[in-house]
Each structure stands twice: as structure tokens, then as C-alpha cells.
């Protein structure tokens, strides 16, 4: 090894590449990204990847783009108002693997008490596309995006808590549930009322994300994404 290295040095830089090969380029392929507008009261949003618009129709509050095919690799996702050249929020640069399914959320991080101005953020989370290992079940996770609540939320089916204490900006694990299961959401505060019941129309062998926000700290609303 030492001999061959020395030989390269004596022959000069022209032959250096014969000893030091250029690294192979990283393989690239398709990945699948879903964009969600979770900012209550926002105008419909455009969705960008590395500065290039990816959605065909602006995304209103509570809606998602559906999976958009993108190229894997270093990626920064952003949301902006229609015809605006300024992003409202953007993710950090993230490495998107080949074949991954993921969802990017545009959401409210906080609100200034003095100016009432909201701080908006964007974040990305991987989606599990494998159906439940239990035949005939749906697979569901829950995300807490209610910035007004300085506490956790829990999920009820009937009067039974099936998921407890989800912090803000956090997701539960996926759980297996029967098709047709309905949900209520409750802030983990003494005497907090449960929300109106949500029927997400769960289907067997399908996966779902349900994100929760609120008009107030305790008036919670669930929004369904079917994967």
C-alpha cells in the first residue's frame, strides 16, 4: 500500500486519480411526501421542495396534498401564501431516503400575548405504510398540534382512554383498532370536557394519522389523514 501511494506521488498529480478514486455518487430514487396545512385561519398554502413548487392546488387549512413523488436526498420543505416569494415556514434540511413515505406539517408553534402574532413552523414525520399485523384491524396514530394547550391530550373511544398524555408537537405510536372505531379528545386538565365525537370511517388493513388542534385550549378537533 505504501509503495503504490509513493508511486502516485512521484508520477505527479495527473495520475493521482488512479490511487484515489472519486466517491461513488449517492443513489437517488423516488420518495413520497404528503403536505398538510394545520394552521387554523391560514390562507391556502403552496408547498415547496428546495424552492420548487410541488403542489398542483393550494392547500387550505385542514387539508393535505396527498402523496407527491419527489427525488430522495437532501431536502428542505416550505409553505408559502399563493403568489408570495416569502416562505411562512420551512423545515430544516433533511435527508429523504429512497422509497420513504412522510408527511410535512405546517402548524402554529406559539402566539405572542402582546402582539397576538403567531409563529408558524414546519416539520416532517415518517409514515408507516405497512398494514396492521392483526388481520382486519386499522392502524392509527395521533398527533397533538394544539399550541393553545400547555398540557397533554388523551384519546377516548367511548369512555375508555386508548391513548394517554400526548405532548404538544408529539405523536403517539400506531395502535391497532377495529374498523368503525370513533374517538373523542380531551385535554389533560381537571374538568376539561371531551370533544365532539369524531368518526374517521376506519377501514380494515388501512393506516391513518389523526392530528388534533383546537379553537381554545380545551375545545379540541380531530383531522383525519388516510395513508
C-alpha positions as CSV (number, residue, x, y, z in Angstrom):
1,X,0.0,0.0,0.0
2,X,2.8,2.4,0.9
3,X,4.6,1.6,-2.4
4,X,1.6,2.4,-4.6
5,X,1.0,5.6,-2.7
6,X,4.6,6.7,-3.2
7,X,4.4,5.8,-6.9
8,X,1.5,8.1,-7.3
9,X,3.4,11.0,-5.7
10,X,6.4,10.5,-7.9
11,X,4.3,10.4,-11.1
12,X,2.6,13.7,-10.3
13,X,-1.0,14.9,-10.0
14,X,-2.1,13.7,-13.4
15,X,-2.1,10.1,-12.1
16,X,-3.4,10.8,-8.7
17,X,-6.8,9.6,-9.6
18,X,-5.5,6.1,-10.2
19,X,-4.9,5.8,-6.5
20,X,-7.6,8.0,-5.1
21,X,-10.9,7.2,-6.8
22,X,-13.8,9.7,-6.7
23,X,-16.5,8.6,-4.3
24,X,-19.5,7.0,-5.9
25,X,-22.5,9.3,-6.1
26,X,-25.3,8.6,-3.7
27,X,-28.0,6.6,-5.3
28,X,-31.3,8.5,-5.8
29,X,-34.8,7.4,-6.3
30,X,-38.5,8.3,-5.7
31,X,-39.8,9.3,-2.3
32,X,-43.4,10.2,-1.4
33,X,-44.3,13.3,0.6
34,X,-47.7,14.5,1.8
35,X,-48.1,18.2,2.8
36,X,-50.7,19.2,5.5
37,X,-51.9,22.8,6.3
38,X,-52.6,22.6,10.1
39,X,-52.6,26.4,10.7
40,X,-56.1,27.4,11.7
41,X,-57.3,30.6,9.9
42,X,-54.5,30.5,7.3
43,X,-54.9,31.1,3.6
44,X,-54.4,28.1,1.3
45,X,-50.7,27.3,1.1
46,X,-48.3,26.4,-1.7
47,X,-45.8,23.6,-0.9
48,X,-42.1,23.8,-1.9
49,X,-39.2,21.5,-2.1
50,X,-35.8,23.2,-2.3
51,X,-37.5,26.3,-3.7
52,X,-39.6,24.5,-6.4
53,X,-43.4,24.4,-6.0
54,X,-44.7,20.8,-5.8
55,X,-48.5,21.1,-5.2
56,X,-50.9,21.4,-8.1
57,X,-53.6,23.1,-6.0
58,X,-53.1,25.4,-2.9
59,X,-53.7,23.5,0.3
60,X,-56.4,25.0,2.6
61,X,-56.5,24.7,6.4
62,X,-57.3,21.1,7.4
63,X,-56.4,19.6,4.1
64,X,-53.5,17.7,2.6
65,X,-51.9,17.5,-0.8
66,X,-51.9,13.7,-1.0
67,X,-48.6,12.0,-1.7
68,X,-46.3,13.9,-4.1
69,X,-43.5,12.0,-5.8
70,X,-40.1,13.7,-5.1
71,X,-36.5,12.7,-5.5
72,X,-34.6,11.4,-2.5
73,X,-31.7,13.3,-1.0
74,X,-31.1,16.5,1.0
75,X,-34.4,18.3,1.0
76,X,-35.9,21.4,2.6
77,X,-39.7,21.7,2.5
78,X,-41.5,25.1,2.9
79,X,-45.0,26.6,2.8
80,X,-46.0,30.0,1.5
81,X,-49.0,32.0,0.5
82,X,-50.1,32.0,-3.1
83,X,-48.0,34.4,-5.2
84,X,-45.7,35.2,-2.3
85,X,-42.0,35.0,-2.6
86,X,-41.5,34.6,1.1
87,X,-41.9,31.3,3.0
88,X,-44.2,31.2,6.0
89,X,-42.3,28.3,7.5
90,X,-39.7,25.7,6.4
91,X,-38.2,22.5,7.7
92,X,-34.6,22.1,8.4
93,X,-32.7,20.4,5.6
94,X,-33.4,16.7,6.0
95,X,-32.1,13.6,4.2
96,X,-35.1,11.9,2.5
97,X,-34.4,8.2,1.9
98,X,-35.4,6.4,-1.3
99,X,-38.9,4.9,-1.0
100,X,-39.9,6.6,2.2
101,X,-43.4,7.9,2.8
102,X,-43.6,11.0,5.0
103,X,-45.8,13.9,5.9
104,X,-44.8,17.5,6.3
105,X,-47.0,19.6,8.7
106,X,-47.4,23.4,8.6
107,X,-48.5,24.3,12.1
108,X,-48.7,27.1,14.7
109,X,-45.9,26.9,17.3
110,X,-47.0,29.8,19.5
111,X,-48.8,33.1,19.7
112,X,-47.4,36.4,21.2
113,X,-49.6,37.6,24.1
114,X,-48.6,41.2,23.4
115,X,-48.9,41.4,19.6
116,X,-51.2,38.4,19.0
117,X,-48.8,37.4,16.2
118,X,-48.5,33.7,15.6
119,X,-45.2,31.8,15.0
120,X,-45.6,29.2,12.3
121,X,-43.3,26.2,11.8
122,X,-42.9,23.2,9.5
123,X,-41.9,19.7,10.5
124,X,-41.7,16.2,8.8
125,X,-42.6,12.8,10.2
126,X,-42.3,9.4,8.6
127,X,-45.4,7.4,7.8
128,X,-45.7,3.7,8.4
129,X,-47.4,2.2,5.3
130,X,-47.4,-1.4,6.5
131,X,-50.9,-2.6,7.4
132,X,-51.6,-3.9,10.8
133,X,-50.1,-7.3,11.7
134,X,-53.5,-8.2,13.1
135,X,-55.9,-9.2,10.3
136,X,-59.0,-7.0,9.9
137,X,-57.6,-4.1,12.0
138,X,-56.9,-0.5,11.2
139,X,-53.6,1.1,12.3
140,X,-53.9,4.7,13.8
141,X,-51.6,7.2,15.4
142,X,-52.5,10.6,16.9
143,X,-50.6,13.9,16.8
144,X,-51.1,16.8,19.2
145,X,-50.9,20.2,17.4
146,X,-52.9,22.3,19.8
147,X,-50.4,25.1,20.7
148,X,-53.1,26.8,22.9
149,X,-52.9,23.9,25.4
150,X,-49.9,24.0,27.7
151,X,-50.6,20.4,28.5
152,X,-51.1,16.9,27.0
153,X,-54.1,15.4,25.4
154,X,-55.7,12.0,25.6
155,X,-57.8,10.0,23.2
156,X,-61.0,8.2,24.2
157,X,-63.1,5.5,22.5
158,X,-66.4,5.7,24.2
159,X,-65.4,6.4,27.8
160,X,-62.2,4.4,27.7
161,X,-58.8,6.2,27.2
162,X,-57.0,4.4,24.5
163,X,-54.1,6.8,24.2
164,X,-52.9,9.0,27.1
165,X,-50.9,12.1,27.6
166,X,-49.6,13.1,24.1
167,X,-47.5,16.3,24.4
168,X,-47.7,19.2,22.0
169,X,-45.8,18.5,18.7
170,X,-45.7,14.8,19.5
171,X,-47.1,11.7,18.0
172,X,-48.4,8.5,19.7
173,X,-47.3,5.2,18.4
174,X,-49.5,3.4,15.9
175,X,-52.2,1.3,17.6
176,X,-54.4,-1.4,16.1
177,X,-58.2,-0.6,16.2
178,X,-61.4,-2.1,14.9
179,X,-62.9,-0.6,11.8
180,X,-65.6,1.9,12.7
181,X,-64.0,3.0,15.9
182,X,-64.9,6.5,16.9
183,X,-62.9,9.0,19.0
184,X,-63.2,11.8,21.4
185,X,-60.3,14.0,22.5
186,X,-59.7,15.6,25.9
187,X,-57.2,18.0,27.4
188,X,-55.4,16.5,30.4
189,X,-56.8,19.3,32.7
190,X,-59.2,18.8,35.6
191,X,-62.8,19.1,34.5
192,X,-61.9,19.5,30.8
193,X,-64.8,18.4,28.6
194,X,-64.4,15.8,25.9
195,X,-64.6,16.9,22.3
196,X,-67.5,16.1,19.9
197,X,-67.1,12.5,18.7
198,X,-65.1,12.0,15.5
199,X,-66.0,9.2,13.1
200,X,-62.9,8.8,10.9
201,X,-64.5,5.9,9.0
202,X,-61.7,3.5,9.8
203,X,-61.3,0.7,7.3
204,X,-59.6,-2.7,7.9
205,X,-56.0,-3.0,6.8
206,X,-55.6,0.8,6.3
207,X,-53.4,3.2,8.1
208,X,-54.4,6.6,9.5
209,X,-52.9,9.7,11.1
210,X,-55.3,11.9,13.2
211,X,-53.9,15.3,14.2
212,X,-55.6,17.3,16.8
213,X,-55.8,21.1,17.2
214,X,-58.3,23.4,19.0
215,X,-60.2,26.7,18.9
216,X,-59.2,27.0,22.5
217,X,-57.0,25.0,24.9
218,X,-59.8,22.6,25.7
219,X,-62.1,22.7,22.6
220,X,-60.3,20.0,20.5
221,X,-60.9,18.9,16.9
222,X,-59.5,15.9,15.2
223,X,-58.5,15.8,11.5
224,X,-58.1,12.6,9.6
225,X,-55.3,11.6,7.1
226,X,-55.8,8.2,5.4
227,X,-52.5,6.8,4.1
